[in-house]
Amino acid sequence: MNKQKICIIGGSLTGLTTAISLSKLNFKIDLITDFKKIHKSSRTVAISKNNLDFLKGLNISKHLEKKIWPCDIMKIYTESKEKKILETFKLTNKDNKKILYMVRNDDFTKLLISKIKKTKSISVKKYNNITEIRTSDMLKSIKLNNKEHKYNLIIICTGSNSGIVKKLFKEKTVENSYDETSIITILNHNSLKNNTARQLFFDDEILALLPISNTKTSIVWSVKKKFDKKNKLLIKKKIKFYAKDYLKNIKFSESIEDRELNFLIRKNYYMERVLLFGDALHVIHPFVGQGYNMILRDLICLEKLLKNKKSLGLDIGSINTLSDFSSQTKQSNFAFSIGVDLLKNSFSVKNKYFKNIRNNFIRSLNKSKFAKNIFYNIADKGLKFQILLDCFIFLEI
C-alpha cells in the first residue's frame, strides 16, 4: 500500500496537536488552516498530569516546561446560608503528582506552530473556507487553489458551528445553551506561592482563579447572559471583590474577553473517510477545565488505533477504523459530558434545602481519601473501567 495521507482541517489547538501527534506515525499530513498573526489572548488551558506526559512525548518544544504552571491544590468554595463563601472541598496532589497544569493559550499555540513548521511530514495549506469534500475513486478529495488533493482520511477540527460540519453532519446532537457567558482575563498581583486553583460557586455565577505564575492568575467567570458584559468597570469591581481574600494589589493588565457557553454531544462521529474531532464532537462547561483534556484523551486513542491499523497494513480511513474509534471513545465521552453537566447544574440550584444537602455531601466527600482519589483519577484520565469500579465501590460503602 502506498504511503497513506491525512488531511486535518482547522488550525486551533485541536488541529495543531492532532497534526503533530499523527506525524509520529509517518503519514503524509496536510494541515489546512489560515495561519494568521497570533494575537495576545487572556485565554488559558488546563492540562492533566497524564495528558502532559503525552504532550511531552510529542517533543513539542524544550520550552514547554517553562510555559506551564503546576497547581498542587484545588479548592472548592460554596455559599453558606449567611451568603458567606466557605471552603467545602480541598484536593491535594497525590504521590507528588500535580492536580493540573496551566498554560496560556497564545504561548502554547506558538510552540505548536513552531513544531509544525519544523516537521517535514506536515505540509501547511493556507486556506480558510473549505465548503466541500468530494469522493474521488476510493478516497476523499478537497479542492485547494484549483488543485484536487486526495486523502485516505480527513479529520475536521473546526468546531461544531463551522459550515463544513453543518453541511456534512446533519444528524441529531444533544445540545443545550447554558444561557451563560464566560468572562476571561488575567490578573497581576503581589508575588505569592501561587499553587492553588480555586472555584467559587454562587447561585448564578462560577468564578475560577487559576494560577499561571507567582504574580499572575487567570480568571474564568461564568455569568448569566443578562449580565452587562460591556460594563468593564463593573466587571473589574466584582472580580476584585471576589478575589481580594486570595490575591493582593490586583491589577488588570490584560484584555477582558467573553464567549457564550454551550453544551454539545455529537451522535455520529464519522462518515466515509471523514472523522469529526475536538469541539465538533463534544463541548462542555469550562468550570472543570476538562475541554482540552477530553480532546487529548481522544487523540491518545486515535494515535494508538491508527498506529495499529498501519502496522497491519490496513486502511486508516476505512469505515471499520472510524467505527473502532467511535466505539472506543463515544460511551466514555458521553458519560463524562453528562456527568459534568449534572455537576454544573447541581451548583445552579437555588433551593436552600437542596443547597444545604449538597454542601453537606461535599463536606463528607472532603473527609474521604478514597473519594478524593476517585476525583483525581477522573480528572487526570477520564472515565476508565477501573475508575468506574471504584465509584461503585464507594457508593456501596
NORBELFEN-V334591 format. One line per field, one symbol per residue. psi: psi as a letter, one per 40 degrees, with the letter a starting at -180 (. if undefined). A space follows every 10 residues. Layout:
# NORBELFEN-V334591
psi->???
This chain:
# NORBELFEN-V334591
psi->hihihhhhhh fadddddddd deddefihhh hhighihhih ieiihhhidd ddddddeefd ieeddddihi hdihihhihi defihihehh hiihfehidi iiihdddddd dddddddehd ehhhhhiegh ehhihhbeii ihhhfehhhi idhhhhfeie eiddddddge iiihiihefi hhhhihiiii higgehhihh hideihhhhh heieeihhhh hhiidehgee gddddddddd ddedediifh iheiihiiii hihhhhdhei ahehhiibee dhhiiedefe dddddddddd dddddddddd defiheeidd dddddddedd dddddddddd ddddddeehe hddddddddd ddddddehdd dddddddddd eahidddddd dddddd.
